[in-house]
Amino acid sequence: MLIPLDTADSPGALLVPFPSMLDVSYELVEHVSWLIYARRRGLNSPWRRLGCFKQALLALAHLRKNETFAQLAAGFGVSTATAWRYVDETLDILAAWAPGLHEALTGLGEGDHVIVDGTLIATDRIRADEPYYSQKHKKHGMNVQVIARPDGTPLWFSRATPGRTHDLTAARAHGIVQACLTRQILALADRACQGADATFRTPYYHHREQPDHYQQFNRNHARLRAPGERAFAQLKTWRLLRQARCSTRRISTIVQAVHTLLTCNYSG
């Protein structure tokens, strides 16, 4: 089956579907398909062009491989509009299962510690240069904060804010600083959060000029924070979040949807 694709670069080009593999577990696809099935039952919409399992597979292929909707449509034998609609619906279903901040911190309290960090989701879809340009990363994107367990397991991802947002500003705006203070949870963060005070601990500046015990503190702090990088590494194994082509307004939903998928993997 050849599907015509008219573009400015290659008018009249054809998309040719071919067999491929998706590096996710069968159980994960099945779990997502059951969530889609429940949604269809709730809407009293049992028949679709694709079954629940294939819709789940289509959405996961989009997230995992960052394929365009035209490519997905060619592979699954549907229109580009249908592929977009199926992916959009699946993302909303998954995002609804992502925990909120207070839910994520349930069970943690005094004596526990978490890792707080931020990352930039690079994007090529911007409405204006300035709000989305990060001076730190020297690229356009969206700022996302994470709270992770000491072993790097993500507990919670924030909504995405424009890339120029400072990590400390984001942590305060999302309520991370206040939530950790209320529960007396020790939060380990990098120098971007210096000034958060409360229960936040950050490295010392100019530690080479400080006494030896300051340098030792920074080394211990870096060692404890290091596993937190795993949270974003796991997030960006889903290639759509390495270079997002979608609207910046959808990135928060995508991040929450991927978090749900990561949680499915942990529980499985």
Residue pairs with C-beta under 8 A, 6 or more apart in sequence:
1 17
1 74
1 77
2 14
2 15
2 16
3 14
3 15
3 17
3 70
3 73
3 74
4 12
4 13
4 14
4 15
5 13
5 14
5 15
5 70
5 74
6 12
6 13
7 13
15 70
15 71
15 73
15 74
16 74
17 74
17 75
17 77
20 75
22 57
22 60
22 61
22 64
22 65
23 64
24 60
24 64
25 265
25 268
27 268
28 60
28 261
28 264
28 265
28 268
29 53
29 56
29 57
29 60
30 53
30 56
31 264
31 268
32 56
32 59
32 60
32 90
32 93
32 94
32 261
32 264
33 51
33 52
33 53
33 55
33 56
34 52
35 56
35 93
35 94
35 97
36 52
36 55
36 56
36 89
36 90
36 93
37 52
39 89
39 93
40 46
40 48
40 52
48 55
48 86
49 78
49 82
50 58
50 76
50 78
50 82
50 86
54 76
55 86
55 89
55 90
56 90
57 76
58 72
58 76
58 83
58 86
58 87
58 90
59 86
59 87
59 90
59 91
60 261
61 67
61 72
61 75
62 69
62 72
62 83
62 87
62 240
63 238
63 239
63 240
63 254
63 257
63 258
63 261
64 237
64 238
64 239
64 240
65 239
66 239
66 240
66 242
66 243
66 245
67 75
68 245
69 80
69 83
69 84
69 87
70 80
70 83
72 83
72 87
73 79
73 80
73 82
73 83
76 83
78 86
90 257
91 250
91 253
91 254
91 257
92 253
94 256
94 257
94 258
94 260
94 261
95 253
95 254
95 256
95 257
95 260
97 260
97 263
98 157
98 256
98 257
98 259
98 260
98 263
99 155
99 156
100 156
101 147
101 156
101 158
101 174
101 175
101 176
101 179
102 179
104 147
104 155
104 156
105 114
105 147
105 155
105 156
105 179
105 180
105 183
105 185
108 114
108 183
108 185
109 183
109 184
109 185
110 183
110 184
110 185
112 185
112 186
113 150
113 185
113 186
113 187
113 188
113 224
114 147
114 148
114 149
114 150
114 155
114 180
114 185
114 186
114 187
114 188
115 146
115 147
115 148
115 149
115 150
115 152
115 187
115 188
115 189
115 224
115 225
115 227
115 228
115 231
116 145
116 146
116 147
116 148
116 171
116 176
116 180
116 187
116 188
116 189
116 193
116 200
116 228
117 145
117 146
117 148
117 167
117 189
117 190
117 225
117 228
117 229
117 231
117 232
118 143
118 144
118 145
118 146
118 167
118 170
118 171
118 192
119 143
119 144
119 146
119 232
119 235
120 134
120 136
120 137
120 139
120 141
120 142
120 143
120 144
120 163
121 141
121 142
121 143
121 144
121 160
121 241
121 244
121 251
121 255
122 137
122 139
122 140
122 141
122 242
122 243
122 244
123 132
123 140
123 141
123 142
123 243
123 244
123 245
123 246
123 248
123 251
124 140
124 243
124 244
124 245
125 244
125 245
125 246
125 247
125 248
126 132
126 140
126 248
127 248
129 140
130 164
131 162
131 163
131 164
132 140
132 141
132 142
132 162
132 163
132 164
132 248
133 139
133 140
133 163
133 164
134 140
134 141
134 143
134 163
134 164
135 164
137 163
139 163
140 163
141 163
141 244
142 160
142 161
142 162
142 163
142 244
142 248
142 251
143 160
143 161
143 162
143 163
143 164
143 165
143 167
143 170
144 157
144 158
144 159
144 160
144 161
144 235
144 251
144 255
145 157
145 158
145 167
145 170
145 171
145 174
145 176
146 154
146 155
146 156
146 157
146 158
146 228
146 231
146 232
146 235
147 154
147 155
147 156
147 176
147 187
148 154
148 155
148 227
148 228
148 230
148 231
149 155
150 224
150 227
151 227
151 230
152 227
152 228
152 229
152 230
152 231
152 234
153 230
153 231
153 266
154 231
154 234
154 235
154 259
154 262
156 259
157 235
157 255
157 256
157 259
158 170
158 174
158 176
159 174
159 252
159 255
160 248
160 251
160 252
160 255
161 170
161 173
162 248
165 173
166 192
167 189
167 190
167 192
167 193
168 192
168 193
168 194
168 195
168 196
171 177
171 189
171 193
171 196
172 178
172 196
176 187
177 187
177 196
177 198
177 200
178 198
179 185
180 186
180 187
180 198
180 199
180 200
181 198
181 199
184 199
185 199
186 199
186 201
187 196
187 198
187 199
187 200
187 201
188 200
188 201
188 221
188 224
188 225
188 228
189 196
189 200
189 201
189 202
189 225
190 202
190 203
190 225
191 202
191 203
191 205
193 200
193 202
194 202
194 205
196 202
201 221
202 221
203 217
203 218
203 221
203 222
204 210
204 214
204 217
204 218
207 214
207 215
207 217
207 218
208 215
234 262
235 241
235 255
235 258
235 259
235 262
236 242
238 258
238 261
240 246
240 254
241 251
241 254
241 255
241 258
244 251
244 254
246 254
